[in-house]
Amino acid sequence: MDSPLERELAEQPVTKLSRQALWFFIHALLALAAWFGLMLIGYAVNPTAVPQWAILLASMAVPLVVGLIMARLHNDDMATTVWLLGLIWMMIVSLWILDMPTGPGRCFQCGATEKLTRTFFCIPSPSGLIDDDGPFIGTWPSVALIGYSIGARLGMRRRA
């Protein structure tokens, strides 16, 4: 029969793994909540003619600050891994966009690279795919998760 110490040691990796998974999703939710709050403020104020690059920078800066604050309050390595979720999200949306048919008004005769750049970054013009919401659906949330990870890393570096 196992001793209580052996049972505790055998259960410890599972609890550590579940704690890491929980904190990973908490940090991901905080990053997305910071970005969503930025979007709500933007839609409430409704500034006219804000360039897409400014929204992209704000989508990175606001979660970066939140990640920095969270790293100072709760020094957790899982906060720095949230960028992976942003990368995975960008790949999922990219596959969805690449699978879409083109036609008049929807990136007519676009190659794969042009489809993605016009959808995610509207360069040189929007693609017409996913109702021109590519930055809102794919780019800005991914950048928010990456920004949060960078902020968390900076917060942890200063603490050490």
VENKASUL-V664463 format. One record per backbone hydrogen bond with DSSP energy under -0.5 kcal/mol. NH is the residue of the N-H (numbers start at 1). CO is the residue of the C=O. E is the energy in kcal/mol with one decimal. If there is no record, write none. Layout:
nh={NH;NH}
co={CO;CO}
e={E;E}
This chain:
nh={7;8;9;10;11;12;13;15;16;17;18;19;20;21;22;23;24;25;26;27;28;29;30;31;32;33;34;35;36;37;38;39;40;41;42;43;44;45;46;47;50;51;54;55;56;57;58;59;60;61;62;64;65;66;67;68;69;70;71;72;73;74;76;79;80;81;82;84;85;86;87;88;89;90;91;92;93;94;95;96;97;98;99;100;103;106;107;110;115;116;117;118;119;120;121;123;127;131;132;133;137;138;139;140;142;143;144;145;146;147;148;149;150;151;152;153;154;155;156;157;158;159;160}
co={3;4;5;6;7;8;9;11;12;13;14;15;16;17;18;19;20;21;22;23;24;25;26;27;28;29;30;31;32;33;34;35;36;37;38;39;40;41;42;42;47;49;51;51;52;53;54;55;56;57;58;60;61;62;63;64;65;66;67;68;69;70;74;76;77;78;79;81;82;82;83;84;85;86;87;88;89;90;91;92;93;94;95;97;106;103;127;107;111;112;113;114;115;116;117;117;118;128;129;130;133;134;134;135;138;139;140;141;142;143;144;145;146;147;148;149;150;151;152;153;154;155;156}
e={-2.1;-2.2;-2.4;-2.1;-1.7;-1.2;-0.6;-1.8;-2.5;-2.5;-2.6;-2.3;-2.4;-2.5;-2.4;-2.5;-2.3;-2.1;-2.1;-2.6;-2.2;-2.4;-2.4;-2.4;-2.5;-2.6;-2.3;-2.1;-2.8;-2.5;-1.9;-2.3;-2.6;-2.4;-2.4;-2.5;-2.2;-2.8;-2.3;-0.5;-0.5;-0.6;-0.6;-1.5;-2.4;-2.3;-2.4;-2.5;-1.0;-2.9;-2.3;-1.6;-2.3;-2.0;-3.0;-2.3;-2.4;-2.7;-2.2;-1.5;-2.1;-3.4;-1.0;-1.2;-1.1;-1.1;-0.7;-1.4;-0.9;-1.3;-2.3;-2.6;-2.6;-2.2;-2.0;-2.4;-2.4;-2.2;-2.4;-2.0;-2.5;-2.8;-1.4;-1.3;-1.4;-2.6;-1.2;-1.6;-2.3;-2.1;-2.7;-2.3;-1.6;-3.1;-1.8;-1.3;-0.8;-0.8;-1.8;-2.1;-2.7;-3.0;-1.3;-3.0;-1.1;-2.6;-2.1;-2.0;-2.1;-2.8;-2.3;-1.8;-2.2;-2.7;-2.5;-2.2;-2.5;-2.4;-2.1;-2.2;-1.9;-1.0;-1.3}
